[in-house]
C-alpha cells in the first residue's frame, strides 16, 4: 500500500503563486497517476494570507490559458501545524522559505523553494516520495540553482503574471510533477512485490470415495 504524501505550497497572500502551483501539480499527478494520484495531497497557504479571498482573477486567466481548472477554495493562513504535517514544503522564494523555517525549524530538510526543488529532483529516480525528498537534500550542497525565486506578480501587470505562471508550469509540471509521479509509481510497484500472494489452502484428504476403489468384502458369517 502506498503511503500518503502531502505537498504544501507557500506564498504571501495565497491568491497567486501558491494556488497556481497547487492546481498545476494536482493536474499533473492526476494525469500521470490515475487512481494512484490519491496517494498525494496537494495544499497551499500564505504567510500573510488574504484569508477567505478567491484566487486572483489574473491567475484564473493564466490557468485558463494553460487549460487548467480554477481552484474552488479560498486563501488560508499558514500555520505551524500545516508545515509540521506536510512531507514537502515548497515556497515561492528564498525569503518565504526563511519565514517558514523561522517559525518551524524542524522542517529544514523538507522545505525548498519551488525552483530549487525542481532543479534538485531533475532526472532523479527514487523508490518513494519521501526518498525523493531525501535525494533532494543530498544534492542540495552541490546543486547549481541559477534562480531560486518566482516573483510575486500582484500589482505588476499581465506580463508579470504570465512570467510567474510559465515558471511555475515548467518547474512544477515538467520537473517536480514528473519526479513525484515516478516515485509514487515506484513505491506502489514495490508494495505489490512485497505483498505475498494469498496462501493456497492444503487439502485435508479426499472428500469423496473413489468409485474405482474395490469395496470391502463383508463377513457373512
MIDOSE-1310 file (N, C-alpha, C; in nm, 2 decimals, decimal comma, always signed):
residues 221
xxxx	+0,08/-0,12/+0,00/+0,00/+0,00/+0,00/+0,09/+0,13/+0,00; +0,06/+0,22/-0,09/+0,13/+0,35/-0,10/+0,10/+0,44/+0,02; +0,21/+0,49/+0,08/+0,19/+0,58/+0,19/+0,15/+0,72/+0,15; +0,05/+0,78/+0,21/+0,00/+0,91/+0,17/+0,11/+1,02/+0,20
xxxx	+0,12/+1,11/+0,10/+0,23/+1,21/+0,10/+0,17/+1,35/+0,08; +0,21/+1,45/+0,16/+0,15/+1,58/+0,15/+0,25/+1,69/+0,10; +0,21/+1,76/+0,00/+0,29/+1,87/-0,05/+0,22/+2,00/-0,02; +0,29/+2,10/+0,04/+0,23/+2,23/+0,08/+0,31/+2,34/+0,00
xxxx	+0,24/+2,42/-0,08/+0,29/+2,53/-0,15/+0,27/+2,66/-0,06; +0,37/+2,75/-0,06/+0,35/+2,87/+0,03/+0,39/+2,99/-0,05; +0,31/+3,09/-0,05/+0,35/+3,23/-0,10/+0,30/+3,33/+0,01; +0,28/+3,45/-0,03/+0,24/+3,55/+0,06/+0,09/+3,55/+0,09
xxxx	+0,01/+3,59/-0,01/-0,13/+3,61/+0,01/-0,22/+3,48/-0,01; -0,16/+3,38/-0,08/-0,23/+3,26/-0,11/-0,34/+3,28/-0,21; -0,32/+3,38/-0,30/-0,41/+3,41/-0,40/-0,35/+3,41/-0,54; -0,22/+3,39/-0,55/-0,15/+3,40/-0,68/-0,06/+3,27/-0,70
xxxx	+0,06/+3,28/-0,65/+0,16/+3,18/-0,69/+0,13/+3,04/-0,63; +0,10/+3,04/-0,50/+0,09/+2,90/-0,44/-0,04/+2,83/-0,49; -0,16/+2,90/-0,50/-0,27/+2,82/-0,56/-0,25/+2,78/-0,70; -0,18/+2,86/-0,78/-0,15/+2,83/-0,92/-0,06/+2,70/-0,92
xxxx	+0,04/+2,70/-0,83/+0,13/+2,58/-0,83/+0,05/+2,46/-0,78; -0,04/+2,48/-0,69/-0,12/+2,37/-0,64/-0,21/+2,30/-0,75; -0,27/+2,39/-0,83/-0,35/+2,34/-0,94/-0,26/+2,27/-1,04; -0,15/+2,32/-1,08/-0,06/+2,26/-1,18/-0,01/+2,12/-1,13
xxxx	+0,03/+2,11/-1,01/+0,08/+1,98/-0,96/-0,04/+1,88/-0,95; -0,15/+1,92/-0,90/-0,26/+1,83/-0,89/-0,30/+1,78/-1,03; -0,31/+1,86/-1,13/-0,34/+1,82/-1,26/-0,24/+1,72/-1,32; -0,11/+1,75/-1,30/+0,00/+1,67/-1,35/-0,01/+1,53/-1,28
xxxx	-0,03/+1,52/-1,15/-0,04/+1,40/-1,08/-0,16/+1,32/-1,13; -0,27/+1,38/-1,14/-0,39/+1,31/-1,19/-0,37/+1,25/-1,33; -0,30/+1,33/-1,41/-0,28/+1,29/-1,55/-0,19/+1,16/-1,55; -0,08/+1,16/-1,47/+0,02/+1,06/-1,48/-0,01/+0,94/-1,39
xxxx	-0,09/+0,96/-1,28/-0,11/+0,85/-1,18/-0,25/+0,79/-1,19; -0,35/+0,86/-1,24/-0,48/+0,80/-1,24/-0,53/+0,78/-1,09; -0,57/+0,65/-1,06/-0,62/+0,62/-0,93/-0,51/+0,64/-0,82; -0,39/+0,62/-0,86/-0,28/+0,64/-0,76/-0,26/+0,78/-0,71
xxxx	-0,32/+0,88/-0,79/-0,30/+1,02/-0,75/-0,35/+1,05/-0,61; -0,44/+0,97/-0,56/-0,50/+0,99/-0,42/-0,39/+0,98/-0,32; -0,28/+0,92/-0,36/-0,17/+0,90/-0,26/-0,10/+1,03/-0,23; -0,12/+1,13/-0,30/-0,06/+1,26/-0,28/-0,16/+1,37/-0,26
xxxx	-0,15/+1,44/-0,14/-0,24/+1,55/-0,11/-0,16/+1,68/-0,14; -0,23/+1,77/-0,21/-0,16/+1,90/-0,25/-0,24/+2,01/-0,19; -0,17/+2,10/-0,12/-0,23/+2,21/-0,05/-0,15/+2,34/-0,07; -0,21/+2,45/-0,03/-0,14/+2,58/-0,04/-0,19/+2,67/+0,08
xxxx	-0,10/+2,77/+0,11/-0,13/+2,86/+0,22/-0,04/+2,98/+0,20; -0,07/+3,09/+0,27/+0,01/+3,21/+0,27/+0,06/+3,26/+0,40; +0,18/+3,32/+0,41/+0,23/+3,36/+0,53/+0,16/+3,49/+0,58; +0,10/+3,57/+0,49/+0,01/+3,68/+0,52/-0,11/+3,67/+0,43
xxxx	-0,18/+3,56/+0,45/-0,29/+3,53/+0,36/-0,40/+3,63/+0,36; -0,46/+3,65/+0,24/-0,58/+3,73/+0,23/-0,70/+3,63/+0,26; -0,71/+3,60/+0,39/-0,80/+3,49/+0,43/-0,94/+3,51/+0,37; -0,99/+3,40/+0,31/-1,13/+3,40/+0,26/-1,14/+3,45/+0,12
xxxx	-1,03/+3,51/+0,06/-1,03/+3,57/-0,07/-1,02/+3,46/-0,18; -1,08/+3,48/-0,29/-1,07/+3,38/-0,40/-0,94/+3,40/-0,47; -0,90/+3,32/-0,56/-0,78/+3,33/-0,64/-0,79/+3,46/-0,73; -0,67/+3,52/-0,74/-0,66/+3,65/-0,82/-0,72/+3,62/-0,96
xxxx	-0,80/+3,71/-1,01/-0,86/+3,69/-1,15/-0,75/+3,68/-1,26; -0,64/+3,74/-1,24/-0,53/+3,73/-1,34/-0,47/+3,59/-1,34; -0,47/+3,53/-1,22/-0,43/+3,39/-1,21/-0,53/+3,29/-1,28; -0,66/+3,32/-1,26/-0,76/+3,25/-1,33/-0,74/+3,25/-1,48
xxxx	-0,71/+3,37/-1,53/-0,68/+3,38/-1,67/-0,56/+3,30/-1,72; -0,46/+3,29/-1,64/-0,34/+3,21/-1,67/-0,37/+3,06/-1,66; -0,45/+3,02/-1,56/-0,49/+2,88/-1,56/-0,57/+2,84/-1,68; -0,66/+2,93/-1,72/-0,74/+2,90/-1,84/-0,65/+2,89/-1,96
xxxx	-0,55/+2,97/-1,97/-0,45/+2,97/-2,08/-0,38/+2,83/-2,08; -0,35/+2,78/-1,97/-0,28/+2,65/-1,95/-0,37/+2,53/-1,96; -0,50/+2,56/-1,98/-0,60/+2,45/-1,99/-0,63/+2,39/-1,85; -0,62/+2,46/-1,75/-0,64/+2,41/-1,61/-0,76/+2,47/-1,54
xxxx	-0,82/+2,40/-1,45/-0,94/+2,45/-1,38/-0,90/+2,56/-1,27; -1,01/+2,63/-1,24/-0,99/+2,74/-1,13/-1,02/+2,67/-1,00; -0,93/+2,69/-0,90/-0,95/+2,63/-0,77/-1,07/+2,69/-0,70; -1,14/+2,60/-0,63/-1,27/+2,65/-0,57/-1,25/+2,70/-0,43
xxxx	-1,13/+2,67/-0,37/-1,11/+2,72/-0,23/-1,07/+2,86/-0,22; -1,05/+2,91/-0,10/-1,01/+3,05/-0,07/-0,88/+3,05/+0,01; -0,83/+3,17/+0,02/-0,69/+3,18/+0,08/-0,69/+3,14/+0,23; -0,58/+3,07/+0,26/-0,57/+3,02/+0,40/-0,44/+3,07/+0,46
xxxx	-0,44/+3,10/+0,59/-0,33/+3,15/+0,66/-0,24/+3,03/+0,70; -0,11/+3,04/+0,67/-0,02/+2,93/+0,70/+0,00/+2,92/+0,85; +0,00/+2,79/+0,90/+0,02/+2,77/+1,04/+0,14/+2,67/+1,06; +0,19/+2,66/+1,18/+0,30/+2,57/+1,21/+0,25/+2,42/+1,19
xxxx	+0,12/+2,40/+1,23/+0,07/+2,27/+1,22/+0,07/+2,22/+1,07; +0,03/+2,31/+0,98/+0,03/+2,28/+0,84/+0,17/+2,23/+0,79; +0,27/+2,31/+0,84/+0,41/+2,28/+0,80/+0,46/+2,15/+0,86; +0,42/+2,12/+0,98/+0,46/+2,00/+1,05/+0,40/+1,88/+0,99
xxxx	+0,27/+1,90/+0,94/+0,20/+1,79/+0,88/+0,25/+1,75/+0,74; +0,31/+1,85/+0,67/+0,35/+1,83/+0,53/+0,48/+1,75/+0,52; +0,48/+1,67/+0,41/+0,61/+1,59/+0,39/+0,70/+1,67/+0,30; +0,65/+1,77/+0,23/+0,73/+1,86/+0,14/+0,67/+2,00/+0,14
xxxx	+0,75/+2,10/+0,17/+0,70/+2,24/+0,17/+0,78/+2,31/+0,06; +0,71/+2,37/-0,03/+0,77/+2,44/-0,14/+0,72/+2,59/-0,14; +0,82/+2,68/-0,13/+0,79/+2,82/-0,12/+0,82/+2,89/-0,25; +0,76/+3,00/-0,27/+0,78/+3,08/-0,40/+0,91/+3,15/-0,40
xxxx	+0,97/+3,17/-0,29/+1,10/+3,25/-0,28/+1,19/+3,20/-0,16; +1,31/+3,24/-0,17/+1,40/+3,21/-0,05/+1,36/+3,29/+0,07; +1,31/+3,41/+0,06/+1,26/+3,48/+0,18/+1,15/+3,41/+0,24; +1,06/+3,36/+0,16/+0,95/+3,28/+0,22/+0,99/+3,15/+0,28
xxxx	+1,09/+3,09/+0,22/+1,15/+2,97/+0,28/+1,21/+3,00/+0,42; +1,27/+3,11/+0,43/+1,33/+3,16/+0,56/+1,22/+3,18/+0,66; +1,11/+3,25/+0,62/+1,00/+3,27/+0,71/+0,94/+3,14/+0,76; +0,92/+3,05/+0,67/+0,87/+2,92/+0,72/+0,96/+2,85/+0,82
xxxx	+1,09/+2,85/+0,79/+1,18/+2,78/+0,88/+1,20/+2,86/+1,01; +1,18/+2,99/+1,01/+1,19/+3,07/+1,13/+1,09/+3,02/+1,23; +0,97/+2,99/+1,18/+0,86/+2,95/+1,27/+0,86/+2,80/+1,30; +0,91/+2,72/+1,20/+0,92/+2,58/+1,22/+1,05/+2,52/+1,17
xxxx	+1,15/+2,54/+1,26/+1,29/+2,50/+1,22/+1,30/+2,35/+1,19; +1,22/+2,27/+1,25/+1,22/+2,12/+1,23/+1,20/+2,08/+1,08; +1,14/+2,18/+1,00/+1,11/+2,15/+0,86/+1,22/+2,17/+0,77; +1,34/+2,20/+0,82/+1,45/+2,23/+0,73/+1,48/+2,13/+0,62
xxxx	+1,48/+2,00/+0,65/+1,52/+1,90/+0,55/+1,40/+1,87/+0,45; +1,29/+1,94/+0,46/+1,18/+1,91/+0,37/+1,12/+2,04/+0,32; +1,19/+2,15/+0,33/+1,15/+2,28/+0,28/+1,25/+2,34/+0,18; +1,19/+2,37/+0,06/+1,27/+2,42/-0,05/+1,19/+2,53/-0,12
xxxx	+1,26/+2,61/-0,21/+1,18/+2,69/-0,30/+1,14/+2,60/-0,41; +1,03/+2,64/-0,48/+0,98/+2,56/-0,59/+1,09/+2,54/-0,70; +1,16/+2,65/-0,74/+1,26/+2,63/-0,84/+1,38/+2,55/-0,79; +1,41/+2,57/-0,67/+1,52/+2,49/-0,61/+1,49/+2,34/-0,62
xxxx	+1,38/+2,30/-0,57/+1,34/+2,16/-0,57/+1,33/+2,10/-0,71; +1,28/+2,18/-0,80/+1,27/+2,14/-0,94/+1,41/+2,11/-0,99; +1,51/+2,19/-0,96/+1,64/+2,16/-1,01/+1,70/+2,04/-0,94; +1,68/+2,03/-0,81/+1,74/+1,92/-0,74/+1,68/+1,78/-0,78
xxxx	+1,56/+1,77/-0,82/+1,50/+1,64/-0,85/+1,50/+1,61/-1,00; +1,55/+1,70/-1,08/+1,55/+1,68/-1,22/+1,63/+1,56/-1,26; +1,57/+1,46/-1,32/+1,63/+1,33/-1,35/+1,65/+1,23/-1,24; +1,59/+1,27/-1,12/+1,60/+1,18/-1,00/+1,51/+1,06/-1,02
xxxx	+1,55/+0,94/-0,97/+1,47/+0,82/-0,97/+1,47/+0,77/-0,83; +1,36/+0,78/-0,76/+1,35/+0,74/-0,62/+1,25/+0,63/-0,59; +1,27/+0,56/-0,49/+1,18/+0,45/-0,46/+1,05/+0,49/-0,39; +1,04/+0,62/-0,35/+0,92/+0,67/-0,29/+0,92/+0,82/-0,28
xxxx	+0,81/+0,89/-0,26/+0,81/+1,03/-0,25/+0,91/+1,08/-0,14; +0,91/+1,01/-0,02/+0,99/+1,05/+0,09/+1,14/+1,03/+0,05; +1,17/+0,93/-0,03/+1,30/+0,91/-0,07/+1,35/+1,01/-0,17; +1,25/+1,07/-0,25/+1,28/+1,17/-0,34/+1,32/+1,30/-0,27
xxxx	+1,25/+1,33/-0,16/+1,29/+1,45/-0,07/+1,43/+1,43/-0,01; +1,46/+1,31/+0,03/+1,59/+1,28/+0,09/+1,70/+1,29/-0,02; +1,67/+1,25/-0,14/+1,76/+1,27/-0,25/+1,79/+1,42/-0,28; +1,68/+1,50/-0,27/+1,70/+1,64/-0,29/+1,79/+1,70/-0,18
xxxx	+1,77/+1,66/-0,06/+1,86/+1,70/+0,05/+2,01/+1,67/+0,02; +2,03/+1,55/-0,03/+2,17/+1,50/-0,05/+2,23/+1,59/-0,17; +2,15/+1,63/-0,26/+2,20/+1,70/-0,38/+2,21/+1,85/-0,35; +2,16/+1,90/-0,24/+2,15/+2,04/-0,21/+2,28/+2,11/-0,21
xxxx	+2,38/+2,06/-0,15/+2,51/+2,13/-0,14/+2,58/+2,15/-0,27; +2,56/+2,05/-0,36/+2,63/+2,05/-0,49/+2,54/+2,11/-0,60; +2,42/+2,15/-0,57/+2,33/+2,20/-0,68/+2,37/+2,33/-0,73; +2,35/+2,35/-0,86/+2,38/+2,48/-0,93/+2,24/+2,54/-0,97
xxxx	+2,18/+2,61/-0,87/+2,05/+2,67/-0,90/+2,07/+2,81/-0,94; +2,03/+2,85/-1,06/+2,06/+2,98/-1,11/+1,97/+3,09/-1,04; +1,84/+3,05/-1,02/+1,75/+3,14/-0,95/+1,65/+3,07/-0,87; +1,64/+3,10/-0,74/+1,55/+3,03/-0,65/+1,41/+3,08/-0,65
xxxx	+1,39/+3,21/-0,70/+1,26/+3,27/-0,67/+1,17/+3,28/-0,79; +1,04/+3,29/-0,76/+0,93/+3,32/-0,86/+0,87/+3,45/-0,80; +0,89/+3,56/-0,87/+0,85/+3,69/-0,82/+0,70/+3,70/-0,80; +0,66/+3,77/-0,70/+0,51/+3,80/-0,68/+0,46/+3,89/-0,79
xxxx	+0,36/+3,85/-0,87/+0,31/+3,93/-0,98/+0,21/+4,03/-0,94; +0,16/+4,03/-0,82/+0,05/+4,11/-0,78/+0,08/+4,26/-0,80; +0,00/+4,33/-0,87/+0,02/+4,47/-0,89/+0,12/+4,51/-0,99; +0,17/+4,41/-1,07/+0,28/+4,43/-1,16/+0,24/+4,41/-1,31
xxxx	+0,11/+4,39/-1,34/+0,07/+4,38/-1,48/+0,07/+4,24/-1,53; +0,00/+4,22/-1,65/-0,02/+4,09/-1,71/+0,11/+4,02/-1,74; +0,21/+4,09/-1,78/+0,34/+4,02/-1,82/+0,40/+3,95/-1,69; +0,39/+4,01/-1,58/+0,44/+3,95/-1,46/+0,36/+3,82/-1,42
xxxx	+0,23/+3,83/-1,44/+0,15/+3,71/-1,42/+0,19/+3,60/-1,52; +0,21/+3,63/-1,64/+0,24/+3,54/-1,74/+0,38/+3,47/-1,71; +0,48/+3,55/-1,67/+0,61/+3,50/-1,64/+0,60/+3,41/-1,52; +0,53/+3,45/-1,41/+0,51/+3,36/-1,29/+0,45/+3,23/-1,33
xxxx	+0,34/+3,24/-1,41/+0,27/+3,12/-1,45/+0,36/+3,02/-1,53; +0,43/+3,08/-1,62/+0,52/+2,99/-1,70/+0,63/+2,93/-1,62; +0,69/+3,00/-1,53/+0,79/+2,95/-1,44/+0,74/+2,83/-1,36; +0,62/+2,85/-1,30/+0,55/+2,75/-1,22/+0,52/+2,63/-1,30
xxxx	+0,47/+2,65/-1,42/+0,43/+2,54/-1,51/+0,55/+2,45/-1,54; +0,66/+2,52/-1,58/+0,79/+2,44/-1,61/+0,84/+2,37/-1,49; +0,85/+2,44/-1,38/+0,91/+2,38/-1,26/+0,82/+2,27/-1,20; +0,70/+2,30/-1,19/+0,61/+2,21/-1,12/+0,56/+2,09/-1,20
xxxx	+0,52/+2,12/-1,33/+0,47/+2,02/-1,41/+0,58/+1,93/-1,47; +0,67/+2,00/-1,54/+0,78/+1,92/-1,61/+0,88/+1,85/-1,52; +0,91/+1,91/-1,41/+1,02/+1,86/-1,32/+0,96/+1,79/-1,20; +0,90/+1,87/-1,11/+0,85/+1,82/-0,98/+0,74/+1,71/-1,00
xxxx	+0,64/+1,75/-1,08/+0,53/+1,65/-1,11/+0,58/+1,52/-1,17; +0,68/+1,53/-1,26/+0,73/+1,41/-1,32/+0,80/+1,32/-1,22; +0,89/+1,38/-1,15/+0,97/+1,31/-1,05/+0,88/+1,25/-0,94; +0,78/+1,33/-0,89/+0,70/+1,28/-0,78/+0,61/+1,17/-0,83
xxxx	+0,55/+1,18/-0,95/+0,47/+1,07/-1,00/+0,55/+0,94/-1,02; +0,67/+0,95/-1,07/+0,75/+0,84/-1,08/+0,78/+0,77/-0,95; +0,80/+0,85/-0,85/+0,83/+0,80/-0,71/+0,71/+0,73/-0,65; +0,59/+0,78/-0,68/+0,47/+0,72/-0,63/+0,45/+0,58/-0,70
xxxx	+0,47/+0,58/-0,83/+0,46/+0,45/-0,90/+0,56/+0,35/-0,85; +0,68/+0,39/-0,83/+0,78/+0,30/-0,78/+0,75/+0,25/-0,64; +0,69/+0,33/-0,56/+0,65/+0,28/-0,42/+0,54/+0,18/-0,44; +0,45/+0,21/-0,52/+0,33/+0,12/-0,54/+0,38/-0,01/-0,60
xxxx	+0,47/-0,01/-0,70/+0,52/-0,13/-0,76/+0,59/-0,22/-0,65; +0,67/-0,15/-0,57/+0,75/-0,22/-0,47/+0,65/-0,28/-0,36; +0,54/-0,21/-0,33/+0,45/-0,26/-0,23/+0,38/-0,39/-0,28; +0,35/-0,39/-0,42/+0,29/-0,51/-0,47/+0,38/-0,63/-0,47
xxxx	+0,51/-0,60/-0,49/+0,61/-0,71/-0,49/+0,62/-0,77/-0,35; +0,62/-0,67/-0,25/+0,64/-0,71/-0,11/+0,52/-0,78/-0,05; +0,41/-0,76/-0,11/+0,28/-0,82/-0,06/+0,27/-0,96/-0,10; +0,28/-1,06/-0,01/+0,28/-1,20/-0,06/+0,15/-1,25/-0,11
xxxx	+0,15/-1,34/-0,21/+0,02/-1,39/-0,26/-0,06/-1,46/-0,16; -0,19/-1,47/-0,17/-0,27/-1,54/-0,07/-0,23/-1,69/-0,07; -0,22/-1,75/+0,05/-0,19/-1,89/+0,06/-0,29/-1,98/+0,01; -0,25/-2,09/-0,06/-0,35/-2,18/-0,12/-0,37/-2,29/-0,01
xxxx	-0,50/-2,30/+0,03/-0,53/-2,40/+0,14/-0,49/-2,54/+0,10; -0,43/-2,61/+0,19/-0,39/-2,75/+0,16/-0,51/-2,84/+0,19; -0,52/-2,94/+0,10/-0,63/-3,04/+0,11/-0,61/-3,13/+0,24; -0,72/-3,15/+0,31/-0,71/-3,23/+0,43/-0,74/-3,38/+0,40
xxxx	-0,75/-3,41/+0,27/-0,78/-3,55/+0,23/-0,90/-3,56/+0,13; -0,92/-3,67/+0,08/-1,03/-3,69/-0,02/-1,16/-3,66/+0,04; -1,25/-3,59/-0,03/-1,38/-3,56/+0,02/-1,49/-3,65/-0,03; -1,45/-3,74/-0,12/-1,55/-3,84/-0,17/-1,48/-3,97/-0,20
xxxx	-1,55/-4,08/-0,20/-1,48/-4,21/-0,22/-1,45/-4,22/-0,37; -1,35/-4,30/-0,40/-1,31/-4,33/-0,53/-1,40/-4,44/-0,59; -1,47/-4,41/-0,69/-1,57/-4,51/-0,74/-1,50/-4,64/-0,80; -1,37/-4,63/-0,83/-1,30/-4,74/-0,88/-1,23/-4,82/-0,77
xxxx	-1,24/-4,78/-0,65/-1,18/-4,85/-0,54/-1,26/-4,97/-0,50; -1,20/-5,09/-0,49/-1,28/-5,21/-0,46/-1,35/-5,20/-0,32; -1,47/-5,25/-0,32/-1,54/-5,25/-0,19/-1,49/-5,36/-0,10; -1,49/-5,33/+0,03/-1,45/-5,43/+0,13/-1,55/-5,54/+0,13
xxxx	-1,51/-5,67/+0,13/-1,60/-5,78/+0,14/-1,64/-5,80/+0,28; -1,78/-5,80/+0,30/-1,83/-5,81/+0,43/-1,83/-5,95/+0,48; -1,81/-5,97/+0,60/-1,81/-6,11/+0,66/-1,95/-6,15/+0,68; -1,99/-6,26/+0,60/-2,13/-6,30/+0,61/-2,16/-6,40/+0,72
x	-2,05/-6,44/+0,78/-2,06/-6,55/+0,89/-2,13/-6,49/+1,01
